[in-house]
Amino acid sequence: MSQPRPASESGAASSAPRRRRPASLVFEPPEAVADPEHFFDLESMDDPQELLRRSTELALAFRVAADRATEYQAIAAAQLADPRRFDRLPLATLAEQAEWSEDYAQKMIEFGRGLLRDGGTHLGEAD
């Protein structure tokens, strides 16, 4: 049974190490979020070079954020399913709460156990 892997490890580009630091994800002001055409002020950029640079930074930042969130999901799943916990969740309950299939929940539990064994997520590593 293979473990779920972050998106950055699954593509053809995964063999190339990342050299660039991802852009910081900042929350947009509520009035900007209400405008469906507004997205991190990208729509107001006139310079295509700057637009490409900033949108690439954002895409990388979102990928890194998704990978980290997935690792945290796996850690939480492993902790919630730990047989040593008196209040552990059954696989079906965990899957339902996370909106996963039971097979995927089992894979995430195993992935999370591996992360816990290896010292957690890769938050401190440079990308």
N, CA, C and O atoms as CSV, one atom per row, in Angstrom:
chain,resi,resn,atom,element,x,y,z
A,1,MET,N,N,0.859,-1.175,0.000
A,1,MET,CA,C,0.000,0.000,0.000
A,1,MET,C,C,0.900,1.231,0.000
A,1,MET,O,O,1.712,1.380,0.913
A,2,SER,N,N,0.790,2.092,-0.960
A,2,SER,CA,C,1.644,3.271,-1.010
A,2,SER,C,C,1.080,4.385,-0.153
A,2,SER,O,O,-0.130,4.488,0.045
A,3,GLN,N,N,1.987,5.225,0.356
A,3,GLN,CA,C,1.581,6.335,1.212
A,3,GLN,C,C,1.206,7.533,0.362
A,3,GLN,O,O,1.777,7.735,-0.709
A,4,PRO,N,N,0.243,8.338,0.829
A,4,PRO,CA,C,-0.053,9.577,0.114
A,4,PRO,C,C,1.198,10.438,0.127
A,4,PRO,O,O,1.923,10.480,1.120
A,5,ARG,N,N,1.445,11.120,-0.972
A,5,ARG,CA,C,2.606,11.989,-1.046
A,5,ARG,C,C,2.145,13.393,-1.366
A,5,ARG,O,O,1.162,13.581,-2.083
A,6,PRO,N,N,2.856,14.391,-0.831
A,6,PRO,CA,C,2.518,15.757,-1.211
A,6,PRO,C,C,2.630,15.931,-2.714
A,6,PRO,O,O,3.400,15.230,-3.371
A,7,ALA,N,N,1.872,16.854,-3.253
A,7,ALA,CA,C,1.834,17.081,-4.693
A,7,ALA,C,C,3.215,17.357,-5.257
A,7,ALA,O,O,3.487,16.990,-6.400
A,8,SER,N,N,4.090,17.985,-4.502
A,8,SER,CA,C,5.407,18.329,-5.013
A,8,SER,C,C,6.259,17.104,-5.298
A,8,SER,O,O,7.242,17.203,-6.033
A,9,GLU,N,N,5.910,15.951,-4.735
A,9,GLU,CA,C,6.682,14.744,-4.969
A,9,GLU,C,C,6.116,13.883,-6.077
A,9,GLU,O,O,6.745,12.897,-6.462
A,10,SER,N,N,4.948,14.220,-6.604
A,10,SER,CA,C,4.265,13.296,-7.491
A,10,SER,C,C,4.449,13.582,-8.977
A,10,SER,O,O,4.114,12.721,-9.791
A,11,GLY,N,N,4.952,14.719,-9.365
A,11,GLY,CA,C,5.043,15.054,-10.779
A,11,GLY,C,C,6.403,14.785,-11.355
A,11,GLY,O,O,7.328,14.393,-10.644
A,12,ALA,N,N,6.525,14.998,-12.656
A,12,ALA,CA,C,7.798,14.796,-13.327
A,12,ALA,C,C,8.833,15.794,-12.856
A,12,ALA,O,O,10.028,15.499,-12.871
A,13,ALA,N,N,8.400,16.958,-12.443
A,13,ALA,CA,C,9.323,17.992,-11.993
A,13,ALA,C,C,9.828,17.725,-10.582
A,13,ALA,O,O,10.623,18.509,-10.064
A,14,SER,N,N,9.392,16.647,-9.948
A,14,SER,CA,C,9.767,16.395,-8.570
A,14,SER,C,C,11.250,16.096,-8.418
A,14,SER,O,O,11.785,16.238,-7.318
A,15,SER,N,N,11.934,15.689,-9.479
A,15,SER,CA,C,13.348,15.385,-9.375
A,15,SER,C,C,14.189,16.645,-9.260
A,15,SER,O,O,15.318,16.579,-8.773
A,16,ALA,N,N,13.677,17.786,-9.693
A,16,ALA,CA,C,14.415,19.036,-9.592
A,16,ALA,C,C,14.140,19.684,-8.243
A,16,ALA,O,O,12.983,19.939,-7.907
A,17,PRO,N,N,15.195,19.957,-7.455
A,17,PRO,CA,C,14.952,20.591,-6.155
A,17,PRO,C,C,14.478,22.027,-6.340
A,17,PRO,O,O,14.860,22.709,-7.291
A,18,ARG,N,N,13.651,22.462,-5.424
A,18,ARG,CA,C,13.175,23.838,-5.476
A,18,ARG,C,C,14.274,24.767,-4.989
A,18,ARG,O,O,14.921,24.495,-3.977
A,19,ARG,N,N,14.477,25.831,-5.688
A,19,ARG,CA,C,15.510,26.790,-5.319
A,19,ARG,C,C,14.910,28.086,-4.809
A,19,ARG,O,O,15.574,28.837,-4.094
A,20,ARG,N,N,13.670,28.355,-5.164
A,20,ARG,CA,C,13.043,29.622,-4.815
A,20,ARG,C,C,12.208,29.471,-3.561
A,20,ARG,O,O,11.553,28.449,-3.358
A,21,ARG,N,N,12.233,30.455,-2.753
A,21,ARG,CA,C,11.396,30.498,-1.559
A,21,ARG,C,C,9.999,30.909,-1.998
A,21,ARG,O,O,9.861,31.862,-2.765
A,22,PRO,N,N,8.954,30.219,-1.535
A,22,PRO,CA,C,7.599,30.589,-1.961
A,22,PRO,C,C,7.197,31.949,-1.396
A,22,PRO,O,O,7.681,32.383,-0.351
A,23,ALA,N,N,6.304,32.598,-2.118
A,23,ALA,CA,C,5.758,33.875,-1.661
A,23,ALA,C,C,4.941,33.647,-0.408
A,23,ALA,O,O,4.341,32.589,-0.220
A,24,SER,N,N,4.926,34.642,0.433
A,24,SER,CA,C,4.104,34.556,1.632
A,24,SER,C,C,2.641,34.621,1.229
A,24,SER,O,O,2.255,35.396,0.355
A,25,LEU,N,N,1.840,33.798,1.879
A,25,LEU,CA,C,0.406,33.871,1.658
A,25,LEU,C,C,-0.145,34.873,2.663
A,25,LEU,O,O,-0.008,34.704,3.874
A,26,VAL,N,N,-0.759,35.899,2.145
A,26,VAL,CA,C,-1.363,36.896,3.023
A,26,VAL,C,C,-2.855,36.895,2.756
A,26,VAL,O,O,-3.305,36.632,1.640
A,27,PHE,N,N,-3.606,37.190,3.788
A,27,PHE,CA,C,-5.042,37.235,3.635
A,27,PHE,C,C,-5.433,38.564,3.031
A,27,PHE,O,O,-4.922,39.617,3.411
A,28,GLU,N,N,-6.339,38.496,2.093
A,28,GLU,CA,C,-6.805,39.701,1.441
A,28,GLU,C,C,-7.847,40.390,2.300
A,28,GLU,O,O,-8.559,39.732,3.060
A,29,PRO,N,N,-7.947,41.708,2.189
A,29,PRO,CA,C,-8.982,42.422,2.940
A,29,PRO,C,C,-10.369,41.935,2.525
A,29,PRO,O,O,-10.560,41.530,1.379
A,30,PRO,N,N,-11.337,41.969,3.439
A,30,PRO,CA,C,-12.684,41.454,3.137
A,30,PRO,C,C,-13.319,42.089,1.907
A,30,PRO,O,O,-14.035,41.412,1.169
A,31,GLU,N,N,-13.074,43.369,1.672
A,31,GLU,CA,C,-13.686,44.004,0.495
A,31,GLU,C,C,-13.099,43.447,-0.804
A,31,GLU,O,O,-13.797,43.380,-1.816
A,32,ALA,N,N,-11.827,43.050,-0.787
A,32,ALA,CA,C,-11.218,42.459,-1.979
A,32,ALA,C,C,-11.765,41.063,-2.231
A,32,ALA,O,O,-11.981,40.680,-3.381
A,33,VAL,N,N,-11.987,40.308,-1.179
A,33,VAL,CA,C,-12.511,38.952,-1.322
A,33,VAL,C,C,-13.933,38.977,-1.880
A,33,VAL,O,O,-14.342,38.064,-2.598
A,34,ALA,N,N,-14.677,40.021,-1.548
A,34,ALA,CA,C,-16.060,40.141,-2.029
A,34,ALA,C,C,-16.122,40.371,-3.536
A,34,ALA,O,O,-17.135,40.068,-4.166
A,35,ASP,N,N,-15.058,40.899,-4.115
A,35,ASP,CA,C,-15.009,41.145,-5.552
A,35,ASP,C,C,-14.518,39.879,-6.255
A,35,ASP,O,O,-13.348,39.525,-6.107
A,36,PRO,N,N,-15.378,39.177,-7.024
A,36,PRO,CA,C,-14.975,37.912,-7.640
A,36,PRO,C,C,-13.838,38.061,-8.659
A,36,PRO,O,O,-13.174,37.073,-8.975
A,37,GLU,N,N,-13.603,39.246,-9.168
A,37,GLU,CA,C,-12.529,39.459,-10.129
A,37,GLU,C,C,-11.186,39.721,-9.451
A,37,GLU,O,O,-10.148,39.710,-10.113
A,38,HIS,N,N,-11.196,39.954,-8.146
A,38,HIS,CA,C,-9.979,40.306,-7.426
A,38,HIS,C,C,-9.264,39.044,-6.949
A,38,HIS,O,O,-9.880,38.164,-6.347
A,39,PHE,N,N,-7.979,38.962,-7.218
A,39,PHE,CA,C,-7.187,37.842,-6.743
A,39,PHE,C,C,-5.768,38.311,-6.477
A,39,PHE,O,O,-4.953,38.403,-7.395
A,40,PHE,N,N,-5.476,38.607,-5.214
A,40,PHE,CA,C,-4.160,39.048,-4.788
A,40,PHE,C,C,-3.614,40.188,-5.640
A,40,PHE,O,O,-2.405,40.297,-5.843
A,41,ASP,N,N,-4.502,41.027,-6.131
A,41,ASP,CA,C,-4.169,42.214,-6.913
A,41,ASP,C,C,-3.519,41.876,-8.267
A,41,ASP,O,O,-2.944,42.756,-8.908
A,42,LEU,N,N,-3.605,40.630,-8.698
A,42,LEU,CA,C,-3.004,40.241,-9.982
A,42,LEU,C,C,-3.723,40.897,-11.157
A,42,LEU,O,O,-3.100,41.229,-12.166
A,43,GLU,N,N,-5.034,41.082,-11.023
A,43,GLU,CA,C,-5.814,41.642,-12.129
A,43,GLU,C,C,-5.430,43.088,-12.437
A,43,GLU,O,O,-5.734,43.590,-13.519
A,44,SER,N,N,-4.775,43.751,-11.510
A,44,SER,CA,C,-4.410,45.158,-11.745
A,44,SER,C,C,-3.005,45.321,-12.310
A,44,SER,O,O,-2.584,46.447,-12.578
A,45,MET,N,N,-2.279,44.245,-12.494
A,45,MET,CA,C,-0.907,44.327,-13.003
A,45,MET,C,C,-0.924,44.471,-14.519
A,45,MET,O,O,-1.584,43.711,-15.228
A,46,ASP,N,N,-0.182,45.464,-14.994
A,46,ASP,CA,C,-0.092,45.714,-16.432
A,46,ASP,C,C,1.138,45.068,-17.064
A,46,ASP,O,O,1.125,44.730,-18.248
A,47,ASP,N,N,2.186,44.899,-16.286
A,47,ASP,CA,C,3.439,44.347,-16.796
A,47,ASP,C,C,3.362,42.824,-16.791
A,47,ASP,O,O,3.277,42.224,-15.719
A,48,PRO,N,N,3.390,42.180,-17.967
A,48,PRO,CA,C,3.269,40.718,-18.013
A,48,PRO,C,C,4.416,40.002,-17.297
A,48,PRO,O,O,4.218,38.919,-16.748
A,49,GLN,N,N,5.610,40.596,-17.299
A,49,GLN,CA,C,6.735,39.979,-16.583
A,49,GLN,C,C,6.450,39.934,-15.079
A,49,GLN,O,O,6.664,38.914,-14.424
A,50,GLU,N,N,5.971,41.046,-14.551
A,50,GLU,CA,C,5.637,41.125,-13.130
A,50,GLU,C,C,4.463,40.201,-12.810
A,50,GLU,O,O,4.451,39.548,-11.766
A,51,LEU,N,N,3.485,40.148,-13.702
A,51,LEU,CA,C,2.337,39.263,-13.516
A,51,LEU,C,C,2.792,37.803,-13.463
A,51,LEU,O,O,2.352,37.043,-12.601
A,52,LEU,N,N,3.664,37.421,-14.377
A,52,LEU,CA,C,4.182,36.054,-14.390
A,52,LEU,C,C,4.961,35.767,-13.111
A,52,LEU,O,O,4.773,34.716,-12.498
A,53,ARG,N,N,5.828,36.680,-12.704
A,53,ARG,CA,C,6.629,36.485,-11.505
A,53,ARG,C,C,5.747,36.304,-10.268
A,53,ARG,O,O,5.919,35.353,-9.505
A,54,ARG,N,N,4.814,37.215,-10.083
A,54,ARG,CA,C,3.973,37.168,-8.884
A,54,ARG,C,C,3.013,35.980,-8.910
A,54,ARG,O,O,2.815,35.333,-7.881
A,55,SER,N,N,2.418,35.683,-10.051
A,55,SER,CA,C,1.498,34.540,-10.114
A,55,SER,C,C,2.248,33.225,-9.918
A,55,SER,O,O,1.702,32.287,-9.337
A,56,THR,N,N,3.482,33.143,-10.389
A,56,THR,CA,C,4.302,31.954,-10.163
A,56,THR,C,C,4.619,31.811,-8.681
A,56,THR,O,O,4.545,30.710,-8.137
A,57,GLU,N,N,4.970,32.907,-8.025
A,57,GLU,CA,C,5.222,32.872,-6.584
A,57,GLU,C,C,3.985,32.390,-5.823
A,57,GLU,O,O,4.086,31.569,-4.911
A,58,LEU,N,N,2.833,32.907,-6.205
A,58,LEU,CA,C,1.593,32.502,-5.535
A,58,LEU,C,C,1.287,31.024,-5.768
A,58,LEU,O,O,0.898,30.317,-4.838
A,59,ALA,N,N,1.459,30.556,-7.000
A,59,ALA,CA,C,1.190,29.146,-7.302
A,59,ALA,C,C,2.087,28.243,-6.458
A,59,ALA,O,O,1.624,27.241,-5.913
A,60,LEU,N,N,3.356,28.591,-6.349
A,60,LEU,CA,C,4.280,27.811,-5.538
A,60,LEU,C,C,3.881,27.867,-4.065
A,60,LEU,O,O,3.896,26.848,-3.375
A,61,ALA,N,N,3.527,29.050,-3.590
A,61,ALA,CA,C,3.128,29.200,-2.186
A,61,ALA,C,C,1.888,28.358,-1.880
A,61,ALA,O,O,1.809,27.734,-0.822
A,62,PHE,N,N,0.925,28.339,-2.796
A,62,PHE,CA,C,-0.282,27.539,-2.577
A,62,PHE,C,C,0.049,26.050,-2.574
A,62,PHE,O,O,-0.513,25.293,-1.781
A,63,ARG,N,N,0.958,25.621,-3.456
A,63,ARG,CA,C,1.354,24.207,-3.473
A,63,ARG,C,C,2.022,23.817,-2.160
A,63,ARG,O,O,1.711,22.776,-1.582
A,64,VAL,N,N,2.940,24.657,-1.695
A,64,VAL,CA,C,3.631,24.379,-0.433
A,64,VAL,C,C,2.631,24.347,0.716
A,64,VAL,O,O,2.703,23.474,1.580
A,65,ALA,N,N,1.699,25.297,0.726
A,65,ALA,CA,C,0.689,25.334,1.786
A,65,ALA,C,C,-0.179,24.074,1.754
A,65,ALA,O,O,-0.497,23.514,2.803
A,66,ALA,N,N,-0.559,23.631,0.564
A,66,ALA,CA,C,-1.376,22.420,0.450
A,66,ALA,C,C,-0.599,21.192,0.927
A,66,ALA,O,O,-1.155,20.334,1.611
A,67,ASP,N,N,0.679,21.106,0.569
A,67,ASP,CA,C,1.506,19.987,1.019
A,67,ASP,C,C,1.608,19.965,2.537
A,67,ASP,O,O,1.478,18.909,3.156
A,68,ARG,N,N,1.836,21.116,3.130
A,68,ARG,CA,C,1.958,21.191,4.587
A,68,ARG,C,C,0.639,20.844,5.266
A,68,ARG,O,O,0.620,20.135,6.272
A,69,ALA,N,N,-0.454,21.342,4.716
A,69,ALA,CA,C,-1.766,21.041,5.296
A,69,ALA,C,C,-2.040,19.535,5.229
A,69,ALA,O,O,-2.595,18.965,6.168
A,70,THR,N,N,-1.657,18.896,4.135
A,70,THR,CA,C,-1.848,17.451,3.993
A,70,THR,C,C,-1.025,16.702,5.035
A,70,THR,O,O,-1.495,15.719,5.609
A,71,GLU,N,N,0.200,17.162,5.281
A,71,GLU,CA,C,1.013,16.518,6.306
A,71,GLU,C,C,0.354,16.656,7.678
A,71,GLU,O,O,0.335,15.704,8.459
A,72,TYR,N,N,-0.183,17.835,7.970
A,72,TYR,CA,C,-0.867,18.023,9.251
A,72,TYR,C,C,-2.127,17.164,9.337
A,72,TYR,O,O,-2.445,16.641,10.406
A,73,GLN,N,N,-2.846,17.014,8.228
A,73,GLN,CA,C,-4.007,16.117,8.222
A,73,GLN,C,C,-3.576,14.697,8.585
A,73,GLN,O,O,-4.221,14.029,9.393
A,74,ALA,N,N,-2.489,14.251,7.984
A,74,ALA,CA,C,-2.000,12.895,8.222
A,74,ALA,C,C,-1.576,12.714,9.676
A,74,ALA,O,O,-1.873,11.689,10.289
A,75,ILE,N,N,-0.889,13.698,10.223
A,75,ILE,CA,C,-0.475,13.621,11.624
A,75,ILE,C,C,-1.695,13.553,12.537
A,75,ILE,O,O,-1.743,12.742,13.461
A,76,ALA,N,N,-2.674,14.404,12.274
A,76,ALA,CA,C,-3.896,14.401,13.086
A,76,ALA,C,C,-4.615,13.060,12.966
A,76,ALA,O,O,-5.095,12.522,13.963
A,77,ALA,N,N,-4.690,12.519,11.756
A,77,ALA,CA,C,-5.354,11.223,11.551
A,77,ALA,C,C,-4.636,10.138,12.341
A,77,ALA,O,O,-5.277,9.312,12.990
A,78,ALA,N,N,-3.307,10.139,12.286
A,78,ALA,CA,C,-2.539,9.133,13.031
A,78,ALA,C,C,-2.764,9.270,14.532
A,78,ALA,O,O,-2.895,8.270,15.238
A,79,GLN,N,N,-2.810,10.492,15.014
A,79,GLN,CA,C,-3.035,10.705,16.445
A,79,GLN,C,C,-4.441,10.284,16.854
A,79,GLN,O,O,-4.623,9.652,17.895
A,80,LEU,N,N,-5.427,10.629,16.046
A,80,LEU,CA,C,-6.812,10.288,16.380
A,80,LEU,C,C,-7.084,8.787,16.310
A,80,LEU,O,O,-7.979,8.285,16.989
A,81,ALA,N,N,-6.319,8.076,15.495
A,81,ALA,CA,C,-6.514,6.631,15.337
A,81,ALA,C,C,-5.556,5.813,16.205
A,81,ALA,O,O,-5.567,4.583,16.149
A,82,ASP,N,N,-4.736,6.482,16.997
A,82,ASP,CA,C,-3.737,5.795,17.829
A,82,ASP,C,C,-4.438,4.819,18.785
A,82,ASP,O,O,-5.272,5.238,19.587
A,83,PRO,N,N,-4.110,3.530,18.707
A,83,PRO,CA,C,-4.770,2.538,19.556
A,83,PRO,C,C,-4.489,2.744,21.049
A,83,PRO,O,O,-5.193,2.177,21.885
A,84,ARG,N,N,-3.485,3.536,21.396
A,84,ARG,CA,C,-3.190,3.805,22.808
A,84,ARG,C,C,-4.118,4.858,23.407
A,84,ARG,O,O,-4.169,5.025,24.626
A,85,ARG,N,N,-4.855,5.571,22.544
A,85,ARG,CA,C,-5.783,6.593,23.045
A,85,ARG,C,C,-7.079,5.937,23.486
A,85,ARG,O,O,-7.631,5.097,22.775
A,86,PHE,N,N,-7.558,6.317,24.647
A,86,PHE,CA,C,-8.837,5.771,25.107
A,86,PHE,C,C,-9.988,6.305,24.266
A,86,PHE,O,O,-11.039,5.672,24.170
A,87,ASP,N,N,-9.789,7.469,23.659
A,87,ASP,CA,C,-10.856,8.093,22.858
A,87,ASP,C,C,-10.563,8.032,21.355
A,87,ASP,O,O,-11.034,8.871,20.588
A,88,ARG,N,N,-9.785,7.036,20.947
A,88,ARG,CA,C,-9.422,6.945,19.519
A,88,ARG,C,C,-10.676,6.819,18.650
A,88,ARG,O,O,-11.712,6.306,19.072
A,89,LEU,N,N,-10.534,7.303,17.442
A,89,LEU,CA,C,-11.663,7.241,16.510
A,89,LEU,C,C,-11.580,5.980,15.666
A,89,LEU,O,O,-10.497,5.612,15.209
A,90,PRO,N,N,-12.692,5.322,15.457
A,90,PRO,CA,C,-12.707,4.208,14.506
A,90,PRO,C,C,-12.424,4.743,13.095
A,90,PRO,O,O,-12.714,5.900,12.792
A,91,LEU,N,N,-11.866,3.905,12.258
A,91,LEU,CA,C,-11.507,4.294,10.899
A,91,LEU,C,C,-12.685,4.917,10.157
A,91,LEU,O,O,-12.522,5.942,9.496
A,92,ALA,N,N,-13.841,4.326,10.253
A,92,ALA,CA,C,-15.021,4.833,9.533
A,92,ALA,C,C,-15.396,6.241,10.005
A,92,ALA,O,O,-15.772,7.088,9.195
A,93,THR,N,N,-15.296,6.486,11.300
A,93,THR,CA,C,-15.630,7.802,11.848
A,93,THR,C,C,-14.616,8.840,11.392
A,93,THR,O,O,-14.985,9.944,10.993
A,94,LEU,N,N,-13.351,8.487,11.451
A,94,LEU,CA,C,-12.295,9.392,11.000
A,94,LEU,C,C,-12.480,9.723,9.519
A,94,LEU,O,O,-12.389,10.885,9.124
A,95,ALA,N,N,-12.735,8.720,8.717
A,95,ALA,CA,C,-12.941,8.934,7.281
A,95,ALA,C,C,-14.125,9.854,7.035
A,95,ALA,O,O,-14.057,10.754,6.197
A,96,GLU,N,N,-15.185,9.635,7.747
A,96,GLU,CA,C,-16.381,10.471,7.585
A,96,GLU,C,C,-16.093,11.918,7.965
A,96,GLU,O,O,-16.466,12.838,7.238
A,97,GLN,N,N,-15.428,12.121,9.103
A,97,GLN,CA,C,-15.136,13.483,9.554
A,97,GLN,C,C,-14.241,14.233,8.575
A,97,GLN,O,O,-14.423,15.431,8.360
A,98,ALA,N,N,-13.277,13.536,7.982
A,98,ALA,CA,C,-12.347,14.169,7.049
A,98,ALA,C,C,-12.866,14.179,5.614
A,98,ALA,O,O,-12.236,14.750,4.725
A,99,GLU,N,N,-14.024,13.541,5.391
A,99,GLU,CA,C,-14.599,13.409,4.045
A,99,GLU,C,C,-13.664,12.656,3.106
A,99,GLU,O,O,-13.447,13.048,1.959
A,100,TRP,N,N,-13.110,11.542,3.640
A,100,TRP,CA,C,-12.241,10.645,2.897
A,100,TRP,C,C,-12.924,9.289,2.775
A,100,TRP,O,O,-13.863,8.992,3.513
A,101,SER,N,N,-12.450,8.469,1.841
A,101,SER,CA,C,-12.853,7.066,1.825
A,101,SER,C,C,-12.089,6.377,2.957
A,101,SER,O,O,-11.088,6.905,3.442
A,102,GLU,N,N,-12.553,5.216,3.373
A,102,GLU,CA,C,-11.848,4.489,4.430
A,102,GLU,C,C,-10.458,4.059,3.983
A,102,GLU,O,O,-9.523,4.062,4.782
A,103,ASP,N,N,-10.313,3.688,2.713
A,103,ASP,CA,C,-8.990,3.311,2.199
A,103,ASP,C,C,-8.019,4.486,2.281
A,103,ASP,O,O,-6.873,4.331,2.705
A,104,TYR,N,N,-8.491,5.657,1.870
A,104,TYR,CA,C,-7.632,6.841,1.908
A,104,TYR,C,C,-7.316,7.214,3.355
A,104,TYR,O,O,-6.187,7.599,3.661
A,105,ALA,N,N,-8.291,7.107,4.238
A,105,ALA,CA,C,-8.060,7.406,5.654
A,105,ALA,C,C,-6.973,6.492,6.214
A,105,ALA,O,O,-6.106,6.946,6.960
A,106,GLN,N,N,-7.016,5.217,5.860
A,106,GLN,CA,C,-5.985,4.282,6.329
A,106,GLN,C,C,-4.611,4.686,5.807
A,106,GLN,O,O,-3.625,4.622,6.541
A,107,LYS,N,N,-4.540,5.098,4.554
A,107,LYS,CA,C,-3.260,5.540,3.983
A,107,LYS,C,C,-2.756,6.802,4.684
A,107,LYS,O,O,-1.562,6.945,4.947
A,108,MET,N,N,-3.672,7.701,4.977
A,108,MET,CA,C,-3.274,8.930,5.673
A,108,MET,C,C,-2.799,8.624,7.091
A,108,MET,O,O,-1.852,9.249,7.567
A,109,ILE,N,N,-3.429,7.689,7.762
A,109,ILE,CA,C,-2.989,7.288,9.104
A,109,ILE,C,C,-1.564,6.746,9.031
A,109,ILE,O,O,-0.716,7.110,9.846
A,110,GLU,N,N,-1.305,5.887,8.069
A,110,GLU,CA,C,0.043,5.318,7.906
A,110,GLU,C,C,1.060,6.405,7.559
A,110,GLU,O,O,2.174,6.403,8.084
A,111,PHE,N,N,0.685,7.325,6.683
A,111,PHE,CA,C,1.550,8.435,6.310
A,111,PHE,C,C,1.845,9.286,7.545
A,111,PHE,O,O,2.990,9.677,7.774
A,112,GLY,N,N,0.819,9.571,8.332
A,112,GLY,CA,C,0.988,10.362,9.546
A,112,GLY,C,C,1.880,9.666,10.560
A,112,GLY,O,O,2.701,10.313,11.209
A,113,ARG,N,N,1.730,8.372,10.703
A,113,ARG,CA,C,2.606,7.626,11.617
A,113,ARG,C,C,4.062,7.731,11.177
A,113,ARG,O,O,4.962,7.868,12.006
A,114,GLY,N,N,4.283,7.668,9.881
A,114,GLY,CA,C,5.641,7.832,9.365
A,114,GLY,C,C,6.192,9.217,9.656
A,114,GLY,O,O,7.350,9.362,10.047
A,115,LEU,N,N,5.361,10.236,9.465
A,115,LEU,CA,C,5.800,11.606,9.760
A,115,LEU,C,C,6.121,11.762,11.248
A,115,LEU,O,O,7.117,12.389,11.609
A,116,LEU,N,N,5.283,11.194,12.101
A,116,LEU,CA,C,5.528,11.281,13.539
A,116,LEU,C,C,6.819,10.553,13.927
A,116,LEU,O,O,7.581,11.024,14.771
A,117,ARG,N,N,7.046,9.416,13.305
A,117,ARG,CA,C,8.281,8.663,13.561
A,117,ARG,C,C,9.502,9.455,13.126
A,117,ARG,O,O,10.537,9.439,13.792
A,118,ASP,N,N,9.370,10.155,11.993
A,118,ASP,CA,C,10.495,10.891,11.421
A,118,ASP,C,C,10.624,12.314,11.959
A,118,ASP,O,O,11.494,13.063,11.515
A,119,GLY,N,N,9.786,12.689,12.889
A,119,GLY,CA,C,9.919,14.007,13.489
A,119,GLY,C,C,8.944,15.058,12.982
A,119,GLY,O,O,9.195,16.251,13.155
A,120,GLY,N,N,7.862,14.664,12.374
A,120,GLY,CA,C,6.822,15.622,11.975
A,120,GLY,C,C,6.958,16.114,10.566
A,120,GLY,O,O,7.555,15.463,9.709
A,121,THR,N,N,6.389,17.287,10.339
A,121,THR,CA,C,6.340,17.859,8.999
A,121,THR,C,C,7.670,18.475,8.627
A,121,THR,O,O,8.600,18.500,9.433
A,122,HIS,N,N,7.755,18.959,7.439
A,122,HIS,CA,C,8.982,19.563,6.918
A,122,HIS,C,C,8.900,21.086,6.974
A,122,HIS,O,O,9.435,21.764,6.097
A,123,LEU,N,N,8.245,21.623,7.983
A,123,LEU,CA,C,8.049,23.060,8.062
A,123,LEU,C,C,9.347,23.833,8.160
A,123,LEU,O,O,9.432,24.949,7.649
A,124,GLY,N,N,10.332,23.288,8.785
A,124,GLY,CA,C,11.577,24.025,8.967
A,124,GLY,C,C,12.529,23.926,7.793
A,124,GLY,O,O,13.553,24.609,7.775
A,125,GLU,N,N,12.220,23.099,6.821
A,125,GLU,CA,C,13.138,22.908,5.695
A,125,GLU,C,C,12.984,24.028,4.676
A,125,GLU,O,O,11.879,24.515,4.437
A,126,ALA,N,N,14.083,24.427,4.087
A,126,ALA,CA,C,14.045,25.415,3.014
A,126,ALA,C,C,13.569,24.736,1.748
A,126,ALA,O,O,13.932,23.592,1.472
A,127,ASP,N,N,12.757,25.440,0.978
A,127,ASP,CA,C,12.244,24.885,-0.273
A,127,ASP,C,C,13.108,25.288,-1.428
A,127,ASP,O,O,12.831,24.912,-2.567
